[in-house]
Amino acid sequence: MTDPIRDGGQAAVAVLGVTLAAVHVRHVISMSDPLLVVVEAAIPLGLALGLVASAGWLRREGYTRRETGYVLAWIGVGVFAMLCALLWTIGHELFAGAEVAHLSYLVANNVTAGAVGGVVLGSYDVATRRRERAYDEARTEAQRERDRFATLFEGVPSPTVHYEYVNGEPLIRDANPAFAEVFGFSEEEALGRSVDDLIVPPDRQDEAAALNERLDERDLQVEVQRRAADGIRDFLLYTVPLSETSEHGFATYVDITEQKRREQRLQVLNRVLRHDHRNAMNVVMGHAADIVEASEDPATLAHAEAIRSRSEDLLERSRKARSVERALGEESDRRTAVDVAALVRRRAAALSNSVDAPDLTVDTPAHPVWVVGNDLLDVAVDNLLENAAKHADDPTIEVRVRPGDPVRVTVRDDGPGIPDEELSVLERDRETQLHHTSGLGLWLVTWIVRDVDGEVSFRTLDDGTEVTLSLEPMAPPSEDEADGAE
């Protein structure tokens, strides 16, 4: 959008230049001495034309109304100064009795020189003001950033320090209130001291020294033990260097003590219960077998068979619980390229060779179909096939693999279907006291597939159930990766 006042000011500079140029052209025409033409008229004419060009330059440089006003003011100062100098010169000549010739051209020459000097000084003034304004804005923005960062630093709920790495030691340059609260050192006590001397236990000094050598790594995360105000605690340490060349950085300690304790207790409880559960079920199954051998009463045999069947079911759940523990313990980033077509054919063949094998149809491409997978993807396929086989008296199962994006693995059976309440539990991804699944197989499938960024969908049909795994396609592995996987 144009600014009439600004454009008018720049036009005034151009008009002044054109007017002065016309005067100088007239002077050139009236003179006969070439040397005088150059000295007295040609040079001023060039300056006047330069004044005209400066108007376009002001517009191209984006001078604002205020900045154009500065230039006009400096032109006025320059013209006034040159006219004052001219008056002093004329007065001196008149006082000396000399005759002053070509007064109008002398005035034009001085006005031209003053106007050009005003443009130069005005442009310098505007450039200086722009630099100062840019510096002030940068300083103000930097102060805002410092204030925002200080608020963030002070408000971080986990202990955080700003350190400087000096002579192999991370020295504390700043610490937030959470650091003082957790580790028991005030900011004044911590400043300038080594982080290792303050909070690293004596038996962890070598470990901390080795960690110090890795402080230049971006996004370093490691579990450590540190000496807090209430004793030794476990932390997840995050370090972020300010830059690759800077010795400064930030370290944040996230307390994971209670989380690790809960995990350890659950692991112990899980192992103990699973061990006792397995041993007790073996005993129960042994007694059930003794009852079958010692009795001929049909009712007693039926009870013994029910005991044996239920015990086998509980042992199978225990086995799946172990698979669940293994799945939950896998690193989520341990992903590999898996030929899902070959995997499905291999697991289907194992099921077909088992006792009471179902009527199984496998439809997969002959060529490899590579997907993002892990070491547990075969467990997910096994559980789908086993779930389909055991929920019908004479099961018929169809397994299909369809390439695409995503790759789809579909298992369809003619069983009674999955109850709606169980499907709703899986979709919510959590169990409640009143709504829970009858087994771990579908949970295990869901967790494994989601760990590789896939999806599981269930569809209940009039004549059975259809479960589909949607998996991300992946490029084939290199020869070295394929050899390592064998």
N, C-alpha and C positions, 0 to 999 in steps of 0.2 A: 504494500500500500504506500502510495507516494505521500510525501510531506511537503505541502506548498511552501511553507516558510523555509524549509531546508533547501528545496529546489530553487526557490527565489534567491536565496543567498548565494548559491553556487552560480546561478545565472548572472547575478550582479558582478561576480568576479570575471566571468567571460565577457560581459558588456564593457567593463572597465578596460580589459585587455584589448578588445576590438577598437574601442575609442582611441586609446593611446597608440595602437598600431596605425590607425588612420592618420593621426597627427605626425607620426614619424615618417610615414610614406610621403606625406606632403613635404616634409622637411628634406627628404632625400631628393625629391623632384626639383626642389628649388636650389639645390647646391650644385656647383660645378667642379669643385676640387675633390677628386676621388678619395684622398686621404681624409679630408674632413667628413666626407660621406660615411666612411667606415667608422671613424671615431665618434662623430657627433650624432649620427642617425642610424646606421646599420645595427650597431650593437644595441641601442635602446629598442629598435624595432624587433630584434630577436627576443629581447626580454619581454616585450609586450605580447608577442606571439606565444612565448612560454607561459605567460599569465593566462592566455586563453586556454592553452592545453591543461593548465593546472585545475581549471574548473571541471574538466572531464575526469581528471585524476581523483579529485575529491569525491566525485560521485562513484567512481569505480571502487574506491577504498571504503565505501559505505559510511561516509561521515554523517553523523546525526545532526539534527537541528542545533543542538548545543555545540557540537564540535565545529560545525560550519560557522557558528557565531564567534567561536574563539579565533578562527582564521580571519574573519572579517575584522575583528577587533585588532588583531596584530597588523593587518593591512593598514588600518587607520593609524595605528601607532607609527608604522614605518613611513607612511606618507607624511604624517605630521612632522616626524623627525627630519626627513629630507627637505621638506619645505622650510623648516626652521633654519636648516643649514644653508639653503639657498638664499633666504632673506639675509642671513648674516654675511654671506659672500657678496650679495648685491650691495648691501649697506657699506661694506668695506670698499668696494669698487667706487661707489658714488662718493664716499668720503675722500677717496684718493683722487677724485676728479676724472676718473675713467668713464668711458661711455659703455653702457650695457646694451649689447645687440642681441637680437633673437630671443627676447625675454619669454615669449610663449613656448618656444622649443626647450628653453632651459627648465621651465616649469614642468613640461611634459617629461623630460628626461628624469628629473628628480622624483616626480610622481611614480614613474615606471620603476625606478630603482627601489623606492620605498614600498611599492605594492609587492614586487617580487620578494624583497626581503621579508615583508610581512607574511607572505605565503610560506616561506621557508621556516620562519620562527613559529608561525601558527601550527604548521605540520609537526614540528618538533615538540611543541607544547601538547598537542593532542596525543602524539605517540607516548610522551612521558605520562600523561594522565591515564592513558589506557594501560600502560604497564603497572602503574600504581593501583589502578582499580582491579586489575587481574590479580595482583599480589594480595590486595586486601580480601578479595573474594576467596582466593586459595587459602589464605590464612584463616578466614572465618570458617570455611568448609573443613579445614584441618582441625580447627578447634571443636567443631560440631562432632567430627569423627572421634576425636579424643574423648569428648564427653560421653558419646554413645558407647564407646569401647569401655570406658571406666565404669559406666553403669552396668554393662554386661559383665565385666570382670568381677565387679563387686557382688553382682547378683547370682553368679553361678553357684548352684547348691553344693557342688562337689569341691573339695580342696583344690585350688589352682594356684600355681606360682608362675611368675615371669622370671626366667633364669638367664644367666649369661655364662657361657662355657669358658672358663679361664684356667689355664694350666691343668687341664684334665679334671676340673671340678665344676659342677653346675652351681654357681653362686646365685642366691635369691636376690632379685632386684625389686620384686613386689610380690605380695601374697594377699589373697582375698580373705574375708572374714571366716569363710568355711575352713580354710587351712588352719587358722588360729584355733577354731573351735574343736576340730577333729584331732589335731596333733598337739595342742596345748601350748603353742608358742604365739606370743603376740607379734604383730607386724614389726615392732621395733626390735624384738629379740631375733627375728628371722632374717631381717635385711642384712645382706652382705655375707651371710654364712652359707656354707655348703649344704645343699639338700641332703647329701649322703650323711654328713656328720649329724644332722638334726634327726632324721627319721629312719635311716636304714639300720636294721639290727646288726650287731657285731658279726654274726655268722652269715650275713648276706652282703658283706662289703665287696667280696670278689665278684659276686653276681652283679652288683650295682656298677662296679668299675667296667665290667664288660658291656653293660647296658649303656654307659656313658659314651662309649665309642660308636654307638649307633644313633646318637641324638640327631644326626643330620638326615636321618631317614624321614621321608614324608609319611605322616599318619602312622607312626609307630604305636602298636598296641601290644601290651604284654601283661601277664598276671605277675604281681609282685607281692611280697609281704613287707609291711612297714610298721614302725613302732608308733602307734597312736597314743593318745593321752590315756586310754583305758586298756592298753596292752597291744600285743601283736595282732594285726588284722590283715585280711586279704584285700587287695585293691586291683582294679584293672587300670593300668597306667596308659594314658594317651599323651604323646608328646608331639608338638607341632613346631618345627623351626620356622623362624620368620622368613628366611630365604636360604638358598644353598650356600651363600657366601657369608651369612651372618652367624655370629656366635650366640645370638639371642633366640629364645623360643619360649614356649609355654608348655607346662606339664599339668595334667589334670588327673586326680586320683579318685576313681569311682569305687566306693566301698561295696565289695561283693562277698563279705564274710558270711552273712546270714544265708545268702543264696548258695554258697559252696557247702555250708553246713547242712542245709536242707537236701542238697543233691547227694551228699555223702550218706545221710541217714536213709534216704529213699533207696539208694543203691544197696546198702546193707540189709534194709528191711526186705527189699525185693529178692535178694539172693537167699536170705534165710527162709522166707516164706515159700519161694519156689522150690528150694531143696527139701524143706519139710513136706510140702505139698506132694512132690514127686515120690518121696519115700512112703508117705502115708497111702497114696493111691496104689503104689506097688503092693503094699501089704494088703489093702482091700481087695485088689484083683487076685492076689494069691489065695486069700480066704474064699473068694467067690469061686475060683477054680476048684478048691478042695470040696466046697459044697456040691458042685456039679458032679464030681467024681464019687462022692459018698452018698448021694441021694438019688432015688429014682422017682420021687414024688413030683408030678408035673408042676404043681404050684410052687414047690420049693425051687425047682429048676428055673422056672420063669423069674422068680425073685432074684436068683443068683445071676441069671443072664442080664437082668436089668441093672444089677449092681455092677457087673463087669462092663456093660455098655456105657453106663454113666461114668465109670472110672476112666475108661479110655477117652471119653469126651473131655474130662477134666485134664487128663494128661496132655491131650492135644492142645487145649487152651494154654497150658503151661508152656508148651513148645512155642506157640504163637506169641506168648508174652515175651519169651526170650528173643524172638524175631523183632518184636516191637522195640525192646530195649536196644537191640542192635541198630535198628533203623534210627531211633532217636539219638543214638550216640555217634552216628556218621556225621562227618563234616559236610555241611551243605554245599561247599564249593568243590567237592571232589566229584567232578562230573566228567564223563567220558562219552565218546561216540559209541553207540550200541546199535548193532544190526538187529532191529526188532523183529524183522521177518524170520531170520535164523533163530532168534531166541524163542519165538512162538512155536516154530516147528520143533525145536529141541524139547521144550517143556511139554508140548502136546504128545510127542512120542513117548516121553517118560510116563505120562498119565495113561497112555494106551497100553503100555507094557505092565501096568500095575494090576493087582487083583481087582476083580469087579470093575474092569475098565468100561467106561461109558461108550455110547455110540458117538464118535467124535469126528467132525468134519473140519478140515483145516484149509483155508483159502488165503494164501499169501503169494506175493510176487516171487518169481524165481531169483530176481536180482536183489542185492542188499538194499535194505531201507534203513538209513542211518538216522538216529534220533539222539537228542540229549538225554543221557541216562546215567546210571551209577551201578555199583555192584549189587544193589538190591532190587533192580527192576525185574529180574527173574523171579524173586520172591513175590512181587505183586502179581505177576502173571500166574504163578502157581496157585496163589490164594484164590484168584478169580476162577480158575479151572476147578479147583477142589470145591469151592463154594457151589458152583454150578452142578458138580457131580453128586454131591451128597444130599441135595434137596429135592430129589425126584426118585421114584422107585425104579424106573428104567430110563435113566437120563439120556437125552439127545442134546449134544452140544455142538455149536457151530462157532468157529473162531475165524475172524477175518482181519487182515491187515491191509489198509488202504493208504498208499503214499499221498502226499500233499502237504499243505501248510495250514493246519497241523496234520501230522500223521495220526491216523485213527486205528486203534486196536479194539475190536468189538468182540465180546463174548456173549453169545445168546444161548439160553437153555429153555427147556420146556417144563421147568419146575413151577412151584406155587407162587413164585415172586417174592420180592422183599416187601415186608409190611410197610405201610405208609409212615408209621411212627418211627421206624428205624431210618427210613430215608430222610425224614425231617431232622433227625438227630445228626446224621452225617452232613447235611447241608448247613446246619448251625455250627458244626464243628465242636460241639461240646455236649456232654451228657448231663442229664438232670436225674433227680432221685426217682421221678415217676416215668421218665422216658429214657430208655437206654437200649443199646443194641445187644443182641443175644450172643455175639461173638466178637473176636478181635480182628478177623480176617479183613472185613471191609474197612475198618479203621486203618489197618496196616497198608492196604492198597492206597487209600486216600493220602496218607502221610507220605508214602514213598513217591507217588506221582507228583504231589505238590512240591516235594523237595527238588524236583528237576523242572519246576515251573510248568508242569502239565496240569491237566484238569481231568476229573472223573465225573461222568454223568450216568445216571440210572434211569431206565425206562421200563415201566411195568406194562407188559403186553397181555392180550387175552389168553395167549398160550405159553406164557413164560416171562422171562426177564432178560433185558439187554443192558449190559454194562459197557461203556465206551471210555477208553483212555485216549485223550488228546495230547499228543506229545510234540515237542518242537523238533523240526528237522535239523540235521547237523551235517556238516561236511564230513566225508570219510576221513578216518585217521591216517596219518602218515605211516610209512613203513616202519619207522622206529617205534612209533606209538603202538602199532599193531603187534610188533614183536614183543614189546614190553607187556602187552596185555595177555599174551599167551602163557 
